[in-house]
Each structure stands twice: as structure tokens, then as C-alpha cells.
Amino acid sequence: MNTSTMTAGRTVQVQAVTADARQLSDRIARRAAHALLAWSRRRDAQRTHSATAERRWNEQAAARLQADEFRRITLMAQPLI
């Protein structure tokens, strides 16, 4: 039996598997990079001046509504005290 032929065949198979694994790893890395880039661009779009101003206005409006509701409940509860 020729062992050098068996070993050479096995080496070729291992190299092929290693090359396939490397290609898969490269594809996964590229997809992850593209996903991160898309996420970063979406976050940048959310940080535009108009979006920031609108978010600030909404937060202020919510705080005013919360304060008004607190005042209303406090005034309703005063006769109970």
C-alpha cells in the first residue's frame, strides 16, 4: 500500500476544507461589516438637526403634559387631605 498517496490525498482535502472555511469566514465578515455600516448610516440619519430638534420638542411636550397631569391629580387630592 502506498502511504504517500493516501497522505497527499488527505492533505489536499484538508487544504480544501481550510480554504472553504476561510472563504466562509470572509463572507461572514463582509456581511457583518455591511450590516454595521448600514446601522451607522441609520444612526447618523437620526442625528440630523431636524430630527434632534423634533425629538427635543417631543420630550419637552411630554414633560409639560406630565407636569400638568401631576398638578391636576394633586389638586383633585387636596380635599382628601
MOPAC internal coordinates of N, CA, C and O (Angstrom, degrees):
PM7 1SCF
backbone

  N    0.0000 0     0.00 0     0.00 0    0    0    0
  C    1.4476 1     0.00 0     0.00 0    1    0    0
  C    1.5264 1   109.16 1     0.00 0    2    1    0
  O    1.2310 1   120.57 1   -44.06 1    3    2    1
  N    1.2900 1   116.51 1   135.94 1    3    2    1
  C    1.4576 1   121.56 1  -177.51 1    5    3    2
  C    1.5388 1   109.32 1   -93.07 1    6    5    3
  O    1.2310 1   120.79 1   -76.58 1    7    6    5
  N    1.3293 1   116.09 1   103.42 1    7    6    5
  C    1.4722 1   120.14 1  -176.35 1    9    7    6
  C    1.5256 1   112.12 1   -75.10 1   10    9    7
  O    1.2310 1   120.17 1   152.43 1   11   10    9
  N    1.3132 1   117.28 1   -27.57 1   11   10    9
  C    1.4601 1   119.05 1  -179.71 1   13   11   10
  C    1.5272 1   110.57 1   -66.14 1   14   13   11
  O    1.2310 1   119.43 1   145.92 1   15   14   13
  N    1.3140 1   118.70 1   -34.08 1   15   14   13
  C    1.4620 1   122.01 1   177.75 1   17   15   14
  C    1.5158 1   110.15 1   -67.90 1   18   17   15
  O    1.2310 1   120.07 1   138.33 1   19   18   17
  N    1.3417 1   117.48 1   -41.67 1   19   18   17
  C    1.4581 1   120.92 1   179.23 1   21   19   18
  C    1.5238 1   110.59 1   -65.11 1   22   21   19
  O    1.2310 1   120.47 1   137.80 1   23   22   21
  N    1.3065 1   116.71 1   -42.20 1   23   22   21
  C    1.4587 1   121.26 1  -179.42 1   25   23   22
  C    1.5186 1   110.59 1   -66.31 1   26   25   23
  O    1.2310 1   120.28 1   138.27 1   27   26   25
  N    1.3197 1   117.07 1   -41.73 1   27   26   25
  C    1.4589 1   120.85 1   179.78 1   29   27   26
  C    1.5250 1   110.19 1   -63.73 1   30   29   27
  O    1.2310 1   120.47 1   138.32 1   31   30   29
  N    1.3449 1   116.71 1   -41.68 1   31   30   29
  C    1.4631 1   119.77 1   178.08 1   33   31   30
  C    1.5118 1   111.69 1   -63.19 1   34   33   31
  O    1.2310 1   121.14 1   139.70 1   35   34   33
  N    1.3194 1   115.43 1   -40.30 1   35   34   33
  C    1.4581 1   119.30 1  -179.80 1   37   35   34
  C    1.5251 1   110.48 1   -68.31 1   38   37   35
  O    1.2310 1   119.70 1   141.29 1   39   38   37
  N    1.3090 1   118.18 1   -38.71 1   39   38   37
  C    1.4637 1   122.13 1   178.42 1   41   39   38
  C    1.5224 1   110.09 1   -61.42 1   42   41   39
  O    1.2310 1   120.17 1   138.34 1   43   42   41
  N    1.3192 1   117.29 1   -41.66 1   43   42   41
  C    1.4615 1   121.32 1   178.48 1   45   43   42
  C    1.5198 1   110.22 1   -63.44 1   46   45   43
  O    1.2310 1   120.11 1   139.20 1   47   46   45
  N    1.3431 1   117.39 1   -40.80 1   47   46   45
  C    1.4633 1   120.66 1   179.03 1   49   47   46
  C    1.5211 1   111.04 1   -65.14 1   50   49   47
  O    1.2310 1   120.31 1   136.75 1   51   50   49
  N    1.3245 1   117.02 1   -43.25 1   51   50   49
  C    1.4657 1   120.96 1   179.13 1   53   51   50
  C    1.5227 1   109.90 1   -62.86 1   54   53   51
  O    1.2310 1   120.31 1   137.76 1   55   54   53
  N    1.3161 1   117.01 1   -42.24 1   55   54   53
  C    1.4635 1   120.30 1   178.83 1   57   55   54
  C    1.5226 1   110.83 1   -63.74 1   58   57   55
  O    1.2310 1   120.16 1   141.72 1   59   58   57
  N    1.3318 1   117.30 1   -38.28 1   59   58   57
  C    1.4624 1   121.01 1   179.51 1   61   59   58
  C    1.5291 1   110.16 1   -66.17 1   62   61   59
  O    1.2310 1   120.52 1   137.13 1   63   62   61
  N    1.3381 1   116.60 1   -42.87 1   63   62   61
  C    1.4681 1   120.53 1   178.67 1   65   63   62
  C    1.5239 1   109.85 1   -64.10 1   66   65   63
  O    1.2310 1   120.41 1   137.66 1   67   66   65
  N    1.3257 1   116.82 1   -42.34 1   67   66   65
  C    1.4614 1   121.09 1   179.25 1   69   67   66
  C    1.5319 1   110.55 1   -62.84 1   70   69   67
  O    1.2310 1   120.38 1   137.98 1   71   70   69
  N    1.3183 1   116.88 1   -42.02 1   71   70   69
  C    1.4667 1   120.53 1   178.91 1   73   71   70
  C    1.5296 1   110.26 1   -65.04 1   74   73   71
  O    1.2310 1   119.87 1   139.13 1   75   74   73
  N    1.3314 1   117.86 1   -40.87 1   75   74   73
  C    1.4717 1   120.95 1   177.69 1   77   75   74
  C    1.5230 1   110.74 1   -63.05 1   78   77   75
  O    1.2310 1   120.85 1   137.73 1   79   78   77
  N    1.3312 1   115.97 1   -42.27 1   79   78   77
  C    1.4678 1   120.05 1   179.39 1   81   79   78
  C    1.5263 1   110.40 1   -63.77 1   82   81   79
  O    1.2310 1   120.38 1   140.16 1   83   82   81
  N    1.3208 1   116.89 1   -39.84 1   83   82   81
  C    1.4547 1   121.15 1   179.49 1   85   83   82
  C    1.5367 1   110.68 1   -64.85 1   86   85   83
  O    1.2310 1   120.70 1   138.42 1   87   86   85
  N    1.3320 1   116.26 1   -41.58 1   87   86   85
  C    1.4673 1   120.18 1   178.30 1   89   87   86
  C    1.5235 1   110.82 1   -64.74 1   90   89   87
  O    1.2310 1   120.43 1   138.60 1   91   90   89
  N    1.3203 1   116.79 1   -41.40 1   91   90   89
  C    1.4596 1   120.76 1   178.11 1   93   91   90
  C    1.5242 1   110.36 1   -62.90 1   94   93   91
  O    1.2310 1   121.09 1   135.89 1   95   94   93
  N    1.3181 1   115.52 1   -44.11 1   95   94   93
  C    1.4653 1   120.14 1   178.35 1   97   95   94
  C    1.5255 1   111.15 1   -61.00 1   98   97   95
  O    1.2310 1   120.31 1   138.44 1   99   98   97
  N    1.3179 1   117.01 1   -41.56 1   99   98   97
  C    1.4664 1   121.07 1   178.27 1  101   99   98
  C    1.5237 1   111.06 1   -63.83 1  102  101   99
  O    1.2310 1   120.09 1   137.91 1  103  102  101
  N    1.3266 1   117.43 1   -42.09 1  103  102  101
  C    1.4751 1   120.39 1   179.33 1  105  103  102
  C    1.5186 1   110.87 1   -64.58 1  106  105  103
  O    1.2310 1   120.51 1   138.59 1  107  106  105
  N    1.3197 1   116.64 1   -41.41 1  107  106  105
  C    1.4677 1   120.16 1   178.83 1  109  107  106
  C    1.5190 1   110.22 1   -64.45 1  110  109  107
  O    1.2310 1   120.29 1   137.76 1  111  110  109
  N    1.3186 1   117.05 1   -42.24 1  111  110  109
  C    1.4643 1   120.78 1   179.37 1  113  111  110
  C    1.5242 1   110.82 1   -62.88 1  114  113  111
  O    1.2310 1   120.05 1   138.73 1  115  114  113
  N    1.3226 1   117.52 1   -41.27 1  115  114  113
  C    1.4680 1   120.33 1   179.06 1  117  115  114
  C    1.5299 1   111.15 1   -64.83 1  118  117  115
  O    1.2310 1   120.85 1   137.37 1  119  118  117
  N    1.3342 1   115.98 1   -42.63 1  119  118  117
  C    1.4768 1   119.21 1   179.54 1  121  119  118
  C    1.5245 1   110.68 1   -64.28 1  122  121  119
  O    1.2310 1   120.55 1   138.95 1  123  122  121
  N    1.3173 1   116.56 1   -41.05 1  123  122  121
  C    1.4623 1   120.11 1   178.75 1  125  123  122
  C    1.5293 1   110.24 1   -64.14 1  126  125  123
  O    1.2310 1   120.33 1   138.58 1  127  126  125
  N    1.3117 1   116.98 1   -41.42 1  127  126  125
  C    1.4635 1   120.54 1   178.81 1  129  127  126
  C    1.5273 1   110.97 1   -63.69 1  130  129  127
  O    1.2310 1   120.23 1   138.43 1  131  130  129
  N    1.3106 1   117.17 1   -41.57 1  131  130  129
  C    1.4746 1   120.28 1   178.86 1  133  131  130
  C    1.5254 1   110.63 1   -65.73 1  134  133  131
  O    1.2310 1   120.36 1   140.45 1  135  134  133
  N    1.3191 1   116.91 1   -39.55 1  135  134  133
  C    1.4672 1   120.42 1   178.87 1  137  135  134
  C    1.5220 1   110.35 1   -64.88 1  138  137  135
  O    1.2310 1   120.08 1   137.86 1  139  138  137
  N    1.3264 1   117.45 1   -42.14 1  139  138  137
  C    1.4612 1   120.64 1   178.20 1  141  139  138
  C    1.5232 1   111.48 1   -65.31 1  142  141  139
  O    1.2310 1   120.27 1   140.34 1  143  142  141
  N    1.3013 1   117.08 1   -39.66 1  143  142  141
  C    1.4572 1   120.93 1   178.40 1  145  143  142
  C    1.5236 1   110.96 1   -64.30 1  146  145  143
  O    1.2310 1   120.15 1   136.39 1  147  146  145
  N    1.3228 1   117.33 1   -43.61 1  147  146  145
  C    1.4695 1   120.85 1   177.98 1  149  147  146
  C    1.5229 1   110.48 1   -62.99 1  150  149  147
  O    1.2310 1   120.44 1   137.60 1  151  150  149
  N    1.3322 1   116.77 1   -42.40 1  151  150  149
  C    1.4617 1   120.80 1   178.61 1  153  151  150
  C    1.5297 1   110.10 1   -62.11 1  154  153  151
  O    1.2310 1   120.35 1   136.08 1  155  154  153
  N    1.3182 1   116.94 1   -43.92 1  155  154  153
  C    1.4612 1   121.37 1   180.00 1  157  155  154
  C    1.5264 1   110.90 1   -62.07 1  158  157  155
  O    1.2310 1   120.33 1   138.38 1  159  158  157
  N    1.3158 1   116.97 1   -41.62 1  159  158  157
  C    1.4699 1   120.10 1   179.21 1  161  159  158
  C    1.5216 1   111.48 1   -65.66 1  162  161  159
  O    1.2310 1   120.33 1   141.48 1  163  162  161
  N    1.3470 1   116.97 1   -38.52 1  163  162  161
  C    1.4726 1   119.68 1   176.90 1  165  163  162
  C    1.5254 1   110.64 1   -64.34 1  166  165  163
  O    1.2310 1   120.40 1   139.11 1  167  166  165
  N    1.3321 1   116.84 1   -40.89 1  167  166  165
  C    1.4699 1   120.33 1   178.80 1  169  167  166
  C    1.5270 1   110.17 1   -64.67 1  170  169  167
  O    1.2310 1   119.90 1   139.54 1  171  170  169
  N    1.3165 1   117.80 1   -40.46 1  171  170  169
  C    1.4658 1   120.81 1   177.74 1  173  171  170
  C    1.5227 1   110.70 1   -62.93 1  174  173  171
  O    1.2310 1   120.36 1   140.60 1  175  174  173
  N    1.3180 1   116.92 1   -39.40 1  175  174  173
  C    1.4635 1   120.40 1   179.14 1  177  175  174
  C    1.5249 1   110.60 1   -64.42 1  178  177  175
  O    1.2310 1   120.41 1   146.76 1  179  178  177
  N    1.3126 1   116.82 1   -33.24 1  179  178  177
  C    1.4584 1   120.41 1   179.28 1  181  179  178
  C    1.5224 1   111.48 1   -72.92 1  182  181  179
  O    1.2310 1   120.02 1   160.27 1  183  182  181
  N    1.3066 1   117.57 1   -19.73 1  183  182  181
  C    1.4603 1   121.90 1  -177.87 1  185  183  182
  C    1.5312 1   113.15 1   -92.29 1  186  185  183
  O    1.2310 1   119.78 1  -169.90 1  187  186  185
  N    1.2967 1   118.02 1    10.10 1  187  186  185
  C    1.4566 1   119.20 1   179.60 1  189  187  186
  C    1.5256 1   109.33 1   -63.42 1  190  189  187
  O    1.2310 1   120.73 1   -18.86 1  191  190  189
  N    1.3087 1   116.22 1   161.14 1  191  190  189
  C    1.4657 1   121.00 1  -176.18 1  193  191  190
  C    1.5239 1   111.57 1   -59.80 1  194  193  191
  O    1.2310 1   120.23 1   134.85 1  195  194  193
  N    1.3172 1   117.17 1   -45.15 1  195  194  193
  C    1.4610 1   119.41 1  -177.40 1  197  195  194
  C    1.5283 1   110.99 1   -66.56 1  198  197  195
  O    1.2310 1   120.25 1   141.14 1  199  198  197
  N    1.3291 1   117.12 1   -38.86 1  199  198  197
  C    1.4640 1   119.99 1   179.12 1  201  199  198
  C    1.5269 1   110.64 1   -66.80 1  202  201  199
  O    1.2310 1   120.59 1   139.98 1  203  202  201
  N    1.3211 1   116.49 1   -40.02 1  203  202  201
  C    1.4654 1   120.75 1   178.30 1  205  203  202
  C    1.5221 1   110.41 1   -65.24 1  206  205  203
  O    1.2310 1   120.39 1   136.86 1  207  206  205
  N    1.3301 1   116.87 1   -43.14 1  207  206  205
  C    1.4665 1   120.49 1   179.30 1  209  207  206
  C    1.5285 1   110.67 1   -64.36 1  210  209  207
  O    1.2310 1   120.31 1   137.75 1  211  210  209
  N    1.3077 1   117.01 1   -42.25 1  211  210  209
  C    1.4642 1   120.26 1   179.46 1  213  211  210
  C    1.5305 1   110.85 1   -64.76 1  214  213  211
  O    1.2310 1   120.46 1   138.69 1  215  214  213
  N    1.3237 1   116.73 1   -41.31 1  215  214  213
  C    1.4682 1   120.42 1   179.08 1  217  215  214
  C    1.5309 1   110.14 1   -63.63 1  218  217  215
  O    1.2310 1   120.37 1   137.84 1  219  218  217
  N    1.3208 1   116.91 1   -42.16 1  219  218  217
  C    1.4651 1   121.18 1   178.64 1  221  219  218
  C    1.5234 1   110.28 1   -62.92 1  222  221  219
  O    1.2310 1   120.23 1   135.77 1  223  222  221
  N    1.3460 1   117.17 1   -44.23 1  223  222  221
  C    1.4637 1   120.88 1   179.76 1  225  223  222
  C    1.5263 1   110.10 1   -61.58 1  226  225  223
  O    1.2310 1   120.13 1   136.71 1  227  226  225
  N    1.3326 1   117.36 1   -43.29 1  227  226  225
  C    1.4696 1   121.41 1   178.91 1  229  227  226
  C    1.5262 1   111.73 1   -62.65 1  230  229  227
  O    1.2310 1   120.37 1   139.77 1  231  230  229
  N    1.3209 1   116.91 1   -40.23 1  231  230  229
  C    1.4589 1   120.13 1   178.57 1  233  231  230
  C    1.5228 1   110.93 1   -65.08 1  234  233  231
  O    1.2310 1   120.37 1   139.09 1  235  234  233
  N    1.3301 1   116.90 1   -40.91 1  235  234  233
  C    1.4661 1   120.52 1   178.62 1  237  235  234
  C    1.5268 1   110.92 1   -66.42 1  238  237  235
  O    1.2310 1   120.34 1   138.91 1  239  238  237
  N    1.3237 1   116.96 1   -41.09 1  239  238  237
  C    1.4656 1   120.47 1   178.83 1  241  239  238
  C    1.5292 1   109.93 1   -63.99 1  242  241  239
  O    1.2310 1   120.02 1   139.03 1  243  242  241
  N    1.3078 1   117.56 1   -40.97 1  243  242  241
  C    1.4650 1   121.03 1   178.53 1  245  243  242
  C    1.5236 1   110.66 1   -64.59 1  246  245  243
  O    1.2310 1   120.22 1   139.39 1  247  246  245
  N    1.3242 1   117.18 1   -40.61 1  247  246  245
  C    1.4709 1   120.41 1   178.41 1  249  247  246
  C    1.5318 1   110.53 1   -64.64 1  250  249  247
  O    1.2310 1   120.00 1   139.53 1  251  250  249
  N    1.3457 1   117.61 1   -40.47 1  251  250  249
  C    1.4800 1   120.36 1   177.74 1  253  251  250
  C    1.5231 1   110.40 1   -63.50 1  254  253  251
  O    1.2310 1   120.17 1   134.46 1  255  254  253
  N    1.3193 1   117.28 1   -45.54 1  255  254  253
  C    1.4678 1   120.57 1   179.01 1  257  255  254
  C    1.5280 1   111.60 1   -61.91 1  258  257  255
  O    1.2310 1   120.53 1   140.16 1  259  258  257
  N    1.3138 1   116.59 1   -39.84 1  259  258  257
  C    1.4582 1   120.20 1   179.38 1  261  259  258
  C    1.5313 1   110.01 1   -66.01 1  262  261  259
  O    1.2310 1   119.77 1   137.91 1  263  262  261
  N    1.3173 1   118.05 1   -42.09 1  263  262  261
  C    1.4627 1   121.37 1   178.64 1  265  263  262
  C    1.5270 1   110.59 1   -65.06 1  266  265  263
  O    1.2310 1   119.87 1   137.90 1  267  266  265
  N    1.3271 1   117.85 1   -42.10 1  267  266  265
  C    1.4717 1   120.92 1   177.97 1  269  267  266
  C    1.5234 1   110.94 1   -62.54 1  270  269  267
  O    1.2310 1   120.36 1   137.67 1  271  270  269
  N    1.3116 1   116.92 1   -42.33 1  271  270  269
  C    1.4623 1   120.32 1   179.40 1  273  271  270
  C    1.5234 1   111.01 1   -65.63 1  274  273  271
  O    1.2310 1   120.46 1   140.14 1  275  274  273
  N    1.3239 1   116.74 1   -39.86 1  275  274  273
  C    1.4644 1   120.37 1   177.22 1  277  275  274
  C    1.5262 1   110.49 1   -62.54 1  278  277  275
  O    1.2310 1   120.61 1   135.94 1  279  278  277
  N    1.3457 1   116.43 1   -44.06 1  279  278  277
  C    1.4741 1   120.77 1   177.49 1  281  279  278
  C    1.5265 1   110.88 1   -60.79 1  282  281  279
  O    1.2310 1   120.10 1   135.68 1  283  282  281
  N    1.3098 1   117.41 1   -44.32 1  283  282  281
  C    1.4634 1   121.64 1  -178.72 1  285  283  282
  C    1.5246 1   111.03 1   -61.73 1  286  285  283
  O    1.2310 1   120.75 1   134.82 1  287  286  285
  N    1.3295 1   116.18 1   -45.18 1  287  286  285
  C    1.4676 1   119.48 1  -179.84 1  289  287  286
  C    1.5362 1   110.41 1   -67.08 1  290  289  287
  O    1.2310 1   120.44 1   142.01 1  291  290  289
  N    1.3309 1   116.76 1   -37.99 1  291  290  289
  C    1.4579 1   120.31 1   178.96 1  293  291  290
  C    1.5226 1   110.21 1   -63.78 1  294  293  291
  O    1.2310 1   119.95 1   136.62 1  295  294  293
  N    1.3311 1   117.70 1   -43.38 1  295  294  293
  C    1.4684 1   120.75 1  -179.84 1  297  295  294
  C    1.5206 1   111.00 1   -66.16 1  298  297  295
  O    1.2310 1   120.18 1   143.96 1  299  298  297
  N    1.3230 1   117.25 1   -36.04 1  299  298  297
  C    1.4632 1   120.26 1   178.69 1  301  299  298
  C    1.5241 1   110.85 1   -69.05 1  302  301  299
  O    1.2310 1   119.58 1   148.42 1  303  302  301
  N    1.3191 1   118.41 1   -31.58 1  303  302  301
  C    1.4609 1   122.21 1  -175.81 1  305  303  302
  C    1.5150 1   112.49 1   -85.51 1  306  305  303
  O    1.2310 1   118.76 1   164.58 1  307  306  305
  N    1.3443 1   119.96 1   -15.42 1  307  306  305
  C    1.4667 1   121.98 1  -177.41 1  309  307  306
  C    1.5325 1   113.09 1   -57.19 1  310  309  307
  O    1.2310 1   118.24 1   135.71 1  311  310  309
  N    1.3299 1   120.97 1   -44.29 1  311  310  309
  C    1.4638 1   118.40 1  -179.79 1  313  311  310
  C    1.5331 1   112.12 1   -62.27 1  314  313  311
  O    1.2310 1   119.76 1   157.60 1  315  314  313
  N    1.2986 1   118.06 1   -22.40 1  315  314  313
  C    1.4564 1   121.17 1  -179.58 1  317  315  314
  C    1.5155 1   112.49 1   -76.62 1  318  317  315
  O    1.2310 1   120.47 1   160.88 1  319  318  317
  N    1.3254 1   116.70 1   -19.12 1  319  318  317
  C    1.4798 1   120.63 1  -175.40 1  321  319  318
  C    1.4997 1   111.25 1   -81.67 1  322  321  319
  O    1.2310 1   120.10 1   180.00 1  323  322  321

